[in-house]
Each structure stands twice: as C-alpha cells, then as structure tokens.
C-alpha cells in the first residue's frame, strides 16, 4: 500500500523526543509542525476559510524539533505554570496565547462538511513506554502508517489525557488517546480517540500492566507487543480540522483527526491511569472561523 512512498522516511531526522501533544510530543508534549502544511493536511485548501494570519503569526517556518523533556522551561496543568499562563512562560510559547488555530476545540456535529476517509495500516511492535511527567507515552518503532490523500504518515507515539481535551457537542470523555504521526517533510497528523467508561478493553492490557508510576526514562519490553490497530474504534468516521499542539509550544499546522465514536475502558482501567496522571487536559480553544470536517459511512 505504501511501497512507492516509504522511501521518503529513510531521510527522516532523528527525533530528540517523541513526546506531544498532542501532550507529549510537543510538548512539547506533542510534535510541532510546519506552516507549509496545507490547511487541512493533505486534503487541500478549506473552502470558505480565511487564510489571514493574526498580527502575531504563530505558524512555524519549517518542521519543529521536539523535546522529550517537554522543553527547558517548566510548564504544568495548574497554578502559575498552567494553561492560562503558558504564553507568558517563554517567548517560545507565545503561540499558546496569540495563536488563532489552537487545539483542542469543541467538535460540534451540526457544524461539519463532508470529507473522504483516511487509511490505517498499523502493525504490532515491541512495547516502549515512559512516564514523562505530563502523560504516559508509548513510543512506536514499527512500520505503522496512516494514509492521508496520497501521502503516508508514520506513527511515532501515542499518549493519553484525562479527561479528554476535545469535546464532542460539549461533552468530555473520560480519557482521550492521541496517536501522533509524521510525514517525510516533518508535518504532523494526530488521530484522537475518545475513551469512555464501560467494558474492560484487553487491547490495552500489555500497556496497563506496565504503566510507570514514576517519571523516568523510556522502558522497552522486548517480550511485550502492542498492536495500535486494536486501539481504534470499529467505526472509523472522524472529525477533521487544522489546529496545533495542545501543550507548549502550542505550534500550529497540526492536522487533527478525532474519531467520532469512542472506545471503552473499564472503570478500573481508567482509575489506574488517573492514579498516575490526572487533569492533564488543556481547556477548549476558540475556533476563529476554522472549518470543521467530518466523514460518514467509512
């Protein structure tokens, strides 16, 4: 499926972090992206959406390096280092306060436009997990991709926020998982999956049995495997918009794909995560006229 394009990844720069946020790469909990990225990833320009930038442009001029320590300047989810103050902590974080394409946003199902789907080609890989102080993150070193238009984006890591960062029609989920992907030009595409309390989810057992309670270096478990395809809902419909990292430096140019249907975890699974990391979600940001897309019948 990706044989003609996989070569573009041979020259990918070594990432100093697979941290975001999407909480964790960028962190720069998430990865940061590039101004060269089209307004809606590889789908093309958004009809009717203004391309005008604010006086203080927050779009990067190229791929932004990410740091596994989430940057040299301390930030948090509460107090003086909390989201309301991120933009003033460092000049590098100014986008957090002056950006006009910030994430997360409320995903309103009555304000969407039709969009074609994306393709998932995920494969199992050995488990590498880290508690980076802002989230629990699983680094992915296998050959897993999503195809957006004709371009493959390689899965780099996934991590979690509780409660969710995005809302759907104003409603939060118990947890939100972010799967962070990068293409050969350094652009980011993040797939968000809402997680609600319900049935036990065995797809997460390998990770949950090894959740690190303490902040530390990544741990690799050669005898444990994780299949990201099993972490997705059966219904592959999604919302799509152009946004940003949800953690400092809040860089814009990130293509977001948030699944419309949730998956479940048991109350015990959710509680186990919350004992380690809780309330690590950025508040909802204004849309500023951005167009929200959605798919149906994928």
Secondary structure by P-SEA (a helix, b strand, c coil): ccccccccccccccccccccccccccccccbbbbccccccccccccccccccccccccccccbbbbbcccccccccccccccccccccccccccccccccccccccccccbbbbbbbbbbbbbbbcbbbbccccbbbbbbccbbbbbcccbbbbbcccccccccccccccccccbbbbbbbbcccbbbbbbbbbbccccccccaaaaaaccccccccccccccccccccccccccccbbbbbbcccccccccbbbbbbbcbbbbbcaaaaaaaaacccccccccccccbbbbbbcccc
